[in-house]
Amino acid sequence: MTAPTWSLRRLPTLDAAQIEALADVLIDCVEGGASVSFMHPLTRDRAVAFWRRVAQSVAAGERALLVAEDAHGVCGAVQLSFDLPENQPHRADLSKMLVHRRARRRGLGAALMKAAETTARECGKTLLVLDAVTGGDAARLYARLGWVRVGDIPGFALMPEGGLCSTTVFYRQLDPS
């Protein structure tokens, strides 16, 4: 097996250049048809505004952001949201697992997920929850990685180009670190 062509790290803060690079990844994912909360076309202003809000949440300690970088720059990201009700201090929501189309099919999605699980453990979390388009590439990845499928919610969201899609809810029980 060849060594990965990317590196992963957790960002404690985001600067303007990182926000711009993450906006590029988000725009690429939406243009590629990923249902990640945004409609196509996603403007740069909306993408940058989203990442600025994420940056504020990261700086406040409400969220962890892990990024992947290759020779061309940022090529992937995943988030863990810790800003949950006080009766749920043991869990985090995993969201916006994004991989730029140039970096797909090389194990980066799996690496981001494993890094997110490790980060969650390090932060004292024992339960992760996420959702993904039913039957999509991400849902297949999560199932392959051992995430437990809870069920499907029909007509949950719109695909970037329009048209309803269902979502599948998954969870992952983590052993304490």
The 8 nearest C-alpha neighbors of each residue, nearest first, counted from 0:
[[1, 2, 3, 105, 106, 4, 107, 104],
 [2, 0, 3, 4, 105, 106, 5, 107],
 [1, 3, 4, 0, 5, 105, 6, 106],
 [4, 2, 5, 1, 6, 105, 106, 107],
 [3, 5, 69, 2, 6, 70, 68, 1],
 [6, 4, 69, 68, 3, 67, 7, 70],
 [5, 7, 68, 67, 69, 8, 4, 3],
 [8, 6, 67, 66, 68, 5, 65, 9],
 [9, 7, 65, 66, 10, 67, 6, 64],
 [8, 10, 65, 64, 66, 11, 7, 63],
 [9, 11, 12, 64, 65, 8, 13, 66],
 [10, 12, 9, 57, 58, 13, 63, 64],
 [13, 11, 10, 58, 57, 54, 14, 55],
 [14, 12, 54, 17, 18, 10, 15, 11],
 [13, 15, 17, 16, 18, 12, 54, 19],
 [14, 16, 18, 17, 19, 13, 20, 51],
 [17, 15, 19, 18, 14, 20, 13, 21],
 [18, 16, 20, 14, 19, 15, 13, 21],
 [17, 19, 15, 21, 16, 20, 50, 22],
 [18, 20, 22, 16, 17, 21, 15, 23],
 [21, 19, 17, 23, 22, 18, 73, 16],
 [22, 20, 24, 18, 23, 19, 17, 25],
 [21, 23, 19, 25, 46, 20, 24, 47],
 [24, 22, 20, 26, 21, 25, 27, 19],
 [25, 23, 21, 27, 99, 22, 26, 28],
 [26, 24, 22, 28, 27, 23, 21, 29],
 [25, 27, 29, 23, 28, 24, 30, 22],
 [28, 26, 30, 24, 25, 29, 31, 23],
 [27, 29, 31, 25, 33, 30, 26, 99],
 [28, 30, 33, 32, 26, 31, 27, 25],
 [31, 29, 27, 28, 32, 26, 39, 40],
 [30, 32, 28, 29, 33, 27, 100, 26],
 [33, 31, 29, 30, 159, 34, 28, 158],
 [34, 32, 29, 28, 35, 31, 159, 158],
 [33, 35, 158, 159, 36, 32, 29, 37],
 [34, 36, 37, 33, 95, 29, 28, 159],
 [37, 35, 34, 38, 156, 159, 157, 158],
 [38, 36, 35, 159, 41, 39, 29, 34],
 [37, 39, 159, 40, 41, 160, 36, 158],
 [40, 38, 159, 41, 160, 29, 30, 37],
 [39, 41, 38, 42, 30, 29, 159, 160],
 [42, 40, 39, 38, 26, 43, 37, 45],
 [43, 41, 44, 45, 40, 46, 26, 39],
 [42, 44, 46, 45, 47, 41, 22, 26],
 [43, 45, 47, 42, 46, 48, 41, 49],
 [46, 44, 48, 42, 43, 47, 49, 41],
 [45, 47, 43, 22, 49, 48, 44, 42],
 [46, 48, 50, 44, 49, 22, 45, 43],
 [49, 47, 45, 51, 46, 50, 44, 52],
 [50, 48, 46, 52, 47, 51, 45, 53],
 [51, 49, 53, 47, 52, 48, 18, 54],
 [50, 52, 54, 48, 53, 49, 47, 55],
 [53, 51, 55, 49, 50, 54, 56, 48],
 [52, 54, 50, 56, 51, 55, 57, 49],
 [55, 53, 51, 57, 52, 56, 13, 50],
 [56, 54, 58, 52, 53, 57, 59, 51],
 [55, 57, 53, 59, 61, 54, 58, 62],
 [56, 58, 62, 54, 60, 59, 55, 61],
 [57, 59, 55, 60, 56, 12, 54, 11],
 [60, 58, 56, 57, 61, 55, 62, 54],
 [61, 59, 57, 58, 62, 56, 63, 81],
 [62, 60, 82, 81, 56, 59, 57, 80],
 [61, 63, 80, 57, 81, 79, 60, 56],
 [64, 62, 79, 78, 57, 80, 65, 9],
 [65, 63, 78, 9, 10, 77, 62, 66],
 [64, 66, 9, 77, 76, 8, 10, 78],
 [67, 65, 76, 75, 8, 7, 9, 64],
 [68, 66, 7, 75, 6, 74, 73, 76],
 [67, 69, 73, 72, 5, 74, 6, 7],
 [68, 70, 5, 72, 71, 4, 74, 73],
 [69, 71, 72, 68, 5, 4, 73, 74],
 [72, 70, 69, 73, 68, 74, 101, 5],
 [73, 71, 68, 69, 70, 74, 20, 67],
 [72, 74, 68, 67, 20, 75, 69, 21],
 [75, 73, 99, 68, 67, 98, 72, 24],
 [76, 74, 98, 67, 97, 66, 99, 73],
 [77, 75, 66, 97, 65, 96, 67, 98],
 [76, 78, 96, 65, 95, 64, 97, 94],
 [79, 77, 64, 94, 63, 93, 95, 65],
 [78, 80, 93, 63, 62, 92, 91, 94],
 [79, 81, 62, 92, 91, 82, 61, 93],
 [80, 82, 61, 91, 62, 83, 79, 92],
 [83, 81, 61, 80, 62, 84, 91, 60],
 [82, 84, 81, 87, 85, 88, 91, 80],
 [85, 83, 86, 87, 82, 88, 81, 90],
 [84, 86, 87, 88, 83, 82, 89, 81],
 [85, 87, 84, 88, 83, 89, 90, 82],
 [88, 86, 85, 89, 84, 90, 83, 91],
 [89, 87, 90, 85, 86, 83, 84, 124],
 [90, 88, 124, 87, 125, 126, 123, 91],
 [91, 89, 126, 124, 127, 88, 125, 87],
 [92, 90, 127, 81, 80, 79, 93, 126],
 [91, 93, 128, 80, 79, 127, 129, 94],
 [92, 94, 79, 129, 78, 128, 91, 80],
 [95, 93, 78, 96, 77, 92, 79, 129],
 [94, 96, 77, 97, 78, 35, 76, 93],
 [95, 97, 77, 94, 76, 78, 98, 108],
 [98, 96, 75, 76, 95, 77, 99, 28],
 [97, 99, 75, 74, 100, 103, 102, 108],
 [98, 100, 74, 24, 101, 102, 75, 28],
 [99, 101, 103, 102, 98, 27, 28, 31],
 [102, 100, 99, 103, 74, 98, 104, 27],
 [103, 101, 100, 99, 74, 98, 105, 104],
 [104, 102, 100, 105, 101, 98, 99, 107],
 [103, 105, 106, 102, 107, 108, 100, 101],
 [106, 104, 103, 107, 102, 3, 108, 4],
 [107, 105, 109, 108, 104, 110, 103, 3],
 [106, 108, 110, 109, 105, 111, 103, 102],
 [109, 107, 111, 110, 106, 112, 98, 96],
 [108, 110, 112, 106, 107, 111, 113, 140],
 [109, 111, 107, 113, 108, 112, 114, 106],
 [112, 110, 114, 108, 109, 113, 107, 115],
 [111, 113, 115, 109, 114, 110, 116, 108],
 [112, 114, 116, 110, 115, 111, 109, 117],
 [113, 115, 117, 111, 116, 112, 110, 118],
 [116, 114, 112, 118, 113, 117, 119, 111],
 [115, 117, 119, 113, 114, 118, 112, 120],
 [118, 116, 114, 120, 115, 119, 121, 113],
 [119, 117, 121, 115, 120, 116, 114, 122],
 [118, 120, 122, 116, 124, 117, 121, 115],
 [121, 119, 123, 124, 117, 122, 118, 176],
 [120, 122, 118, 119, 123, 117, 176, 124],
 [123, 121, 119, 120, 124, 118, 117, 125],
 [124, 122, 120, 121, 119, 125, 89, 175],
 [125, 123, 89, 90, 119, 120, 122, 126],
 [124, 126, 173, 89, 172, 90, 175, 174],
 [127, 125, 90, 172, 173, 171, 124, 89],
 [126, 128, 171, 91, 170, 90, 92, 93],
 [127, 129, 170, 92, 169, 93, 171, 91],
 [130, 128, 93, 169, 168, 92, 170, 94],
 [129, 131, 168, 167, 169, 166, 132, 128],
 [130, 132, 166, 167, 138, 133, 137, 168],
 [131, 133, 166, 135, 165, 167, 134, 138],
 [134, 132, 166, 167, 135, 165, 131, 138],
 [133, 135, 138, 132, 139, 136, 137, 167],
 [136, 134, 138, 132, 137, 133, 139, 131],
 [135, 137, 139, 138, 140, 134, 132, 141],
 [136, 138, 140, 139, 135, 141, 131, 132],
 [139, 137, 141, 135, 140, 131, 136, 134],
 [138, 140, 142, 136, 137, 141, 143, 135],
 [139, 141, 137, 143, 138, 142, 144, 136],
 [142, 140, 144, 138, 146, 143, 139, 137],
 [141, 143, 146, 139, 145, 144, 140, 138],
 [142, 144, 140, 141, 145, 139, 146, 138],
 [145, 143, 141, 142, 146, 140, 109, 112],
 [146, 144, 142, 143, 147, 141, 171, 140],
 [145, 147, 171, 142, 141, 170, 144, 169],
 [146, 148, 169, 170, 171, 145, 149, 142],
 [147, 149, 169, 150, 168, 146, 170, 167],
 [150, 148, 168, 169, 147, 167, 170, 151],
 [151, 149, 167, 168, 148, 152, 169, 166],
 [150, 152, 167, 166, 153, 168, 165, 133],
 [151, 153, 166, 165, 155, 167, 154, 150],
 [154, 152, 165, 155, 151, 166, 164, 163],
 [153, 155, 165, 164, 163, 156, 152, 157],
 [154, 156, 165, 153, 152, 166, 164, 163],
 [157, 155, 164, 163, 154, 158, 165, 166],
 [158, 156, 163, 162, 161, 164, 159, 155],
 [157, 159, 161, 34, 160, 162, 163, 164],
 [160, 158, 38, 39, 161, 34, 32, 37],
 [159, 161, 158, 39, 38, 162, 32, 157],
 [162, 160, 158, 157, 159, 163, 38, 39],
 [161, 163, 157, 158, 164, 160, 159, 156],
 [164, 162, 157, 154, 156, 158, 161, 165],
 [165, 163, 154, 156, 157, 155, 158, 162],
 [164, 166, 153, 154, 155, 152, 133, 132],
 [165, 167, 132, 133, 131, 152, 151, 155],
 [166, 168, 151, 133, 131, 130, 150, 132],
 [167, 169, 130, 149, 150, 129, 148, 151],
 [170, 168, 148, 147, 129, 149, 128, 130],
 [171, 169, 128, 147, 127, 146, 129, 172],
 [170, 172, 127, 146, 126, 147, 173, 128],
 [171, 173, 126, 125, 127, 170, 174, 146],
 [174, 172, 125, 126, 171, 175, 120, 124],
 [173, 175, 125, 176, 172, 120, 126, 124],
 [176, 174, 120, 173, 125, 123, 124, 121],
 [175, 120, 174, 121, 123, 117, 173, 125]]
